[in-house]
Amino acid sequence: MYNRRKFIESAAALGIIGLLPSAVLAGTKSTLNNSESPPLPIILSTWSHGIAANAESMRILENGGTVVDAVEKGVMIPEADPNNRSVGLGGFPDRDGKVTLDASIMDQHGNAGGVCFLEDIVHPISVARKVMEETPHVLLAGDGALQFALENGFKRENLLTPESEKAWLKMIMEKNYEPRINWEEKHNELHDTIGLLAISQSADIAGACTTSGLGGKIRGRVGDSPIIGAGLFVDNEIGAATATGMGELVMKTLGSFLVVEFMRNGASPQEACEKAILRIVDKVNGYAKYQIGFIALNKKGEIGAYSLQPGFNYALYANGKNVLINADSYFPK
């Protein structure tokens, strides 16, 4: 992992300094104030698995796909990765050993779709898009969501990989039933929900969010990811935001909607993400033992990212470069 000095030197070499939150550049909680709008398109996503997702999203845009095509196809990459324990295939199961998935998507027209407590389908984001485009509803759940998926040509598949099952059995043997977030550690990088935001060459914005939720959660638990306004919100006139971390905290504050509303009222994306974290600190008891991260972009292509605890990173694809950046946080390292 780059230290801060090396990262800034690399960012300068890549030509992306103008895109980075000044909190990253200066090591403070100051705001993003770009003097010039960065070139579009831009892809922004949570965690290191966002690098591969970003690459696919940009490929879709560069080949003439729509911005909603880009966000869907981007997050399908980690959904299909059996080594990713927090999204799609291979996701960590609930307390009963069942993998249940949540996802949502929003397009540039304000349309939205989501699924929650969905089993046996590798790509919940694609089912969510079907809900958005082919039903009068926004959210389908459980058996109803599965029935809808099967009726629309999706195939059932066992999502519990041997590796995830082994980790679940260990949890059962140790009687460690506390739901865990950012539970997978590999090369000192933590992984969770992927939220992905994209702004196209024509400045249209869309977003997608998908997860297998808390590892070891009580069966039936649904987090913020499929809830429009909580885990994801897009307003094509203003910008978009998505969240990662302990969904209950995000739901209690409608975090992603809040970020967009802060931007509507004049905040930069960086300021808006910081203000949303401060709202959690001010309003939600017990926040200190959890992690929350927000990312946001506005209509000009400015970006922001901020988290409650240190350790949150995000992937930014802009100016032809796809890089991983460490976000600033409310609690110090």
N, C-alpha and C positions, 0 to 999 in steps of 0.2 A: 504494500500500500504506500502510495506517495505521501511524503510529509507535505506540509502546507507550502513551503518554499519551492520544492520541486514541482508540486502541482501547478503553482502559479506560473513558473517558468515554462512548463509544458503547455499550459493554456495559452500563454503568449505566443508560443511557437505555432500553436494550432490556429491562432487568430480568433479565439472565442472569448477573449477577455471582456469585450463589450457586452457579452450575453450573461456573464456570471453575476449572481447577487453580490453586492458589495460586502455582505456579511462573510462570504467566502474569501473575498480578496483582502479585506481589512481585518478579519478575525473579530468583528464586532457585530452588534445587532442593528447596524444601519441598513438603509433601504436601497433598492435597485432603482437607479435613475439614469437610464441610458440616454445619451444625447442624440443618438441616432437609432432608428428602429432597425433591428437585425433583419437580414434577408430571410424570406420564407421559402419553403416550409420549415417547420420546426416540430420535432417530436420530443416529448418529455415523459418520463416514466419512473416508477419507484423501484429501488433496489437494483442490484447488479444483474438480475435476470432481465432487467429492462434493456440492457445493451442489445441482446439478440432480438427482443421484441421491437425495439426502435428500428433496427436494421430492416426487419421485414416491413414495418409500417412505411419507412421511407421508400423501400423498393416498390411497394404498391402505389404510392403517390407518383413516383418517377415514371411508372408504367401506365399512368392515366387513370388509376383507380380513384374513387372518391375518398373524402376524408373519413367517412364512416367505414368504408372498406378497410382503410388503413388501420384504424384503431382495433377493429375486430380481428383482422389477420395478424396484427402485431401480438396481441395477447394470446392468440392461439398457440404461439410458439412455446411459452412456458406451460400452458395448459396441457400440451402433448408431451412434455418432458417428464419421464418417470423418475428422474433424479431430483426434481423440484418437489419438495415435501409440503408445499403450502398452496399449490395451485393445481387443479385438474387431476390428471392421471398421476398416481403416486402420492396424492395429498394425504396428510396425516388424518386418521379416522377420529370419529367421536368416541365417547366413553364406551359405547357398545361395539366398537370395531367397524363401524360403517363410515365410508367416505361420503360426505354430503357437501355439495357445492353451491356457491352463491355467485351471481354475476349481474352486472347492469351495463347498459350502453345508452348514450345520448347522441343525437345527431345535431347538425347545425340549424335545424328547423324547430328545435325544442321538443322533438319526439323522443320518447324514452321507453325502454323495455327492460325487464329484469326477471330473473328466476332465483328461487331460494329453496334450500333443503332438497336439492335435486340430486338424485343418485344415478349411477351407471351410465352417465353421458360424459364423454371426455371434454367436450367443448360447450360448457354452459353459456359462454358469451354468444355463440351462434344461435342457441335457443333463445336467449334474451333478445337478439336482433329480430328473430322471427316473431316474438311477442310484440315488439315495437312496430313492426311493419305489417303484420298480418292479423292482428287482433285489435279490438277496441280497448284492451287492457294495458296496464303498465307492468304488473307483477303477477307471476304464477308461482305456486308453491307445491313442494312435495310430490305426491302421486299425480296431482293434476298437471304439474310441470312436466313430469316424466311422460305421462300419456300424450301431452301435446307434442313433446319431442319425438316420440315414436310415430305419431301420426304424420309428422313432417319429415320422416325419412332418416332420423338419427338412429344409430345402432347402439344397443346396450353393450357395455363392456365392463369387466371387473376393474375397478379403479384402485383396489387395494393391492399394491405391489408387495413382494416378499420383504423388502426393506422397511416399508411403512408398517407392515404387520408385525415385524420383529420389534420395532420401537414401541408399538402399541402393547404387545405382550409384556414387554419389560415394564411399562407403566402399570399394567394390571398386577404384575407380580410384586412390584414395589408399593402397590396401593397409593400411587402418586396421582391423584385424580384432579389436581389443580390444573385448569386449562392453562396452556402455555402459549405465549406469543413470541414470534421471532425465535422459535424453538430450535431451528436447524442452524448449526454452526459449522462452517466449512472454510478453511483458510481465513479464519477470523472475520468472515463476512456473514451477516445475518440476513435472512430472507423471510418475506411475508407476502401478503396480498400484492398483486401487481395492479396498479392503476396507471393508465396511459392516456395522455392528452396529445392531440395533434392539431396544428393549424396549417392549412394548405397554402399553396401559392396565392390563391384568391382570397386568403384570410378567412376561410370558413373553418369552424372549430368543431371537433367531436371528441368524445371520451369513452373509455371502457374501463371496467374494473371487474376482476375475477379472483376468486379465492376458494380454498377448502376450509377456511375459517380456523378457529382456535383448535389446536391439537388437544384431544381429550375433553372436548366440550360436552355438556349434557345433551343427550339426543333431542333434536328439535330446535336447538339454538340457532338463531340467524343473526348475523352481524350487520354491520353498516353497509357492506359492499353492494348489496342489491337494492338498497334504499336510496331512491333519487333524492338528492339534497343532503344526504348523510355521507355515503361513500363516494358519490360522484355528482357533479352538477355542471352543466354547460349552458351558458347564455351567449349566443353568437354575437350579440352586440357588445358584450363586455369581456368575457373570457371564460375560463373553466378551471375547476379544481377537483382533486381527488385525494383520498385519504388512505392511510395504511396504519395498522396498529390495533389497539384494543377497541373494537367496534362500539362497545357500549358507551365509551366516552364520546365518540364521534356522534352517535345517535342522540345522545342527551343534549348536544349543542347544534345539531344539524350542520356539522363542520364544513362540508364542502360548499353548501349554499351560503354559509356565513362568509367564507372566503370570497366568493363571487360578489356578495353584497358589499363587502368592504371595498372591493375594487370598483364597484358601481359608484360608491361614495367618494372615490378619489384616491384610494390607497393603491400603491404599487402592488404587484403580485407578492413581492417579498414582505412588505408591510402587512398585507392581508393575511399571509400564512402565520406571521408572528402574532397578529391580533387574535387569530382563531385559537392558537395554542394558549394565549393568555386568557381567553374566555373559558377554556377547560380548567385552567389553574384557578380561576376565580369562582367557577360555578359547580365543579364536580368534586365530590369528596373522594379521597383516596387516590388521586391522580398520580401521586409521586411514585407508585410502584408499577406503573404501566408506561408503555411507549405509544406515542402517536406521531405520525409524520404527515405533513401536507405538502403537495406541490401544486403550483398554479401557473397559468399563463394568461396574458391578456390579448386584446385584439391587435395590439402593436407587435406582439411576439416577445414581449418582455416576460421573464420567468421569475419564479420565486420558490423557495423550499425552506422548511423549518420543521423542527421536531421537538418533542418534549424532552427526550433523553438523547444523549450523544449516541452515535453509531448509525444513524439513518443516512443512507446515500441514495442518489437518484441518477438516472441516465439522461443525458441531453444529446440530441442529434441536431446539429446546426452547423451552417457553413461547411458542410461536407465532412464533419467530424462527429464521431459518436463516442462520448466520454462519460466516465463515472465520476461523480462529484460528491464529496462529503458535505452534508448540510450542517448549518449551525443549529444549536439547540438551546432550549431554556435552561436546562441543567448543564453545568460545565462538565467537561471530561474528567 
